[in-house]
């Protein structure tokens, strides 16, 4: 869990935030199972989040983080526990922040989705992403971490769901825990490198889902869905992608790439679908049919 490590580092090097956020602060308990809060919370905005988690702040900014509250807990004889609660713009952004890391451990049933990995509980609910972490997790520490997380999840009144684009992903062969949500070119390239150039014309007004699918052998097949504000933007992105990434594609907008696998692109109204690394041309067509429908067009 990469981000949990960055939070642990931030505990020692963070600069105190200058503003309070009562809305978030009241969601996190001040005392649990003998762990108490010895000092004021540190509060951060998108503008100064790098002071807390320098290496990961751009990820949260790309997913519209609004405010972050960091609360410390201490109990004599035990390691410190820190709760970091991130308020995002939407529940879709919270889903994206939570799924920035691959999620392959069992759900521990806190919030919408959750995972306990090593000494960190991570979960998301509504527009919030929460991490509760300690240096080590003996049974008493684990119990306290879970109690903090459960109390916080209960205090979050809303329960808006994940991105609606998820509904377009076929279930068969989908690799669990490896689905990513993004808005811009920066995040897309973290999940699947396409190009240094923004070939798909991604920006804050676009939203995308990237998912990986099992194949009989070799690397997984990757499906990308982007929703643009207007159909014209989807058409322009398809044209740019074909010109720069698939110059040898035929009329069906499919081509075999240098790795011997197939890539294709299709649009339907405001949606653009790209399939990367399909084992065969038929596999790419089948996946695009499922996502964009046979009525989608390559033109």
C-alpha positions, 0 to 999 in steps of 0.5 A, spaced: 500 500 500 504 505 497 500 511 499 500 508 506 507 509 507 507 516 504 502 518 510 507 514 515 512 519 513 508 525 513 506 524 520 513 526 522 515 531 517 508 535 516 507 542 517 501 544 521 495 546 517 492 553 518 485 552 517 480 548 521 474 544 517 469 542 523 465 538 518 471 533 517 473 533 524 467 531 527 467 525 523 473 522 526 472 520 534 477 524 538 478 518 543 477 510 542 479 504 546 484 508 550 487 512 545 486 519 545 488 525 541 493 529 544 493 535 539 489 539 534 488 536 527 493 538 522 488 540 516 490 541 509 487 544 502 489 542 495 494 548 495 498 545 501 497 538 501 504 537 498 507 539 505 504 532 508 504 527 502 509 530 497 510 524 493 502 523 492 499 530 493 498 530 485 494 524 485 489 527 490 489 534 486 488 530 480 482 527 483 479 534 486 481 533 493 477 539 497 480 538 504 484 533 508 484 532 516 490 528 519 488 526 527 494 523 531 492 518 537 496 516 542 496 511 548 502 509 553 506 503 551 503 503 544 505 506 537 501 512 535 495 511 530 494 516 525 487 517 521 487 521 515 480 523 512 480 526 505 474 530 502 473 529 495 469 533 490 464 527 488 463 520 490 466 518 484 473 521 485 473 518 492 472 511 489 478 513 484 483 515 490 481 509 494 482 505 487 489 508 486 492 502 489 491 495 487 486 492 492 486 485 492 485 483 499 479 481 503 474 487 504 473 488 512 466 491 511 467 498 513 464 504 508 463 502 501 469 498 500 475 497 505 481 493 506 486 492 512 493 491 509 499 490 514 497 496 519 493 500 515 485 500 514 483 504 508 476 505 506 471 510 502 464 512 503 460 517 499 465 523 498 471 521 503 477 516 503 480 514 510 486 511 512 487 509 519 495 507 520 500 505 525 507 503 525 505 496 527 499 492 528 498 488 534 491 485 536 490 491 541 492 496 535 488 493 530 482 493 534 483 501 535 484 502 528 478 498 526 474 502 531 476 509 529 475 507 522 468 504 523 466 510 527 468 514 522 464 510 517 458 511 521 459 518 522 459 519 514 451 520 513 451 520 505 453 514 501 453 516 494 455 510 489 461 509 485 462 512 478 456 510 473 462 508 468 463 502 472 456 499 469 459 499 462 464 494 464 463 487 462 464 482 468 467 476 465 474 476 466 475 482 469 481 482 474 478 484 481 481 490 485 485 493 478 479 498 476 482 505 476 478 512 475 481 518 472 480 525 469 486 527 466 492 524 462 497 524 468 493 519 471 491 515 465 499 514 464 500 512 471 495 506 470 497 505 463 502 509 459 499 511 452 504 517 450 507 523 453 502 527 449 495 528 451 492 524 445 485 523 448 484 530 449 483 529 457 482 534 462 478 536 468 471 535 464 472 528 462 472 522 466 475 515 465 475 508 467 481 503 466 480 496 467 484 489 466 481 483 463 484 476 464 487 473 457 489 465 456 496 467 456 501 473 456 499 480 459 492 482 461 487 486 456 486 493 458 479 496 456 479 504 457 472 508 457 472 515 457 466 520 457 467 527 454 462 533 455 460 532 448 460 527 442 464 532 438 470 531 443 469 524 443 470 524 435 476 529 436 479 524 441 478 518 436 481 522 430 487 524 434 488 517 437 488 514 431 493 518 427 498 518 433 497 511 436 494 507 430 497 510 424 496 503 420 489 501 423 484 499 417 477 502 416 475 498 422 480 502 427 484 496 429 491 494 428 496 489 431 501 493 435 509 492 436 507 487 442 503 482 437 497 484 440 491 488 438 488 495 439 482 498 437 478 504 438 470 506 438 466 511 439 458 512 441 455 519 442 460 522 448 463 515 450 470 513 447 472 506 448 479 503 447 482 496 447 489 495 448 493 488 448 487 484 446 490 477 444 486 477 437 483 482 433 476 478 434 477 479 442 478 486 441 472 487 437 468 483 442 470 487 448 468 493 444 461 490 442 460 489 449 462 496 452 460 501 446 455 496 443 455 493 435 451 500 434 458 504 436 462 506 430 469 507 429 468 513 425 
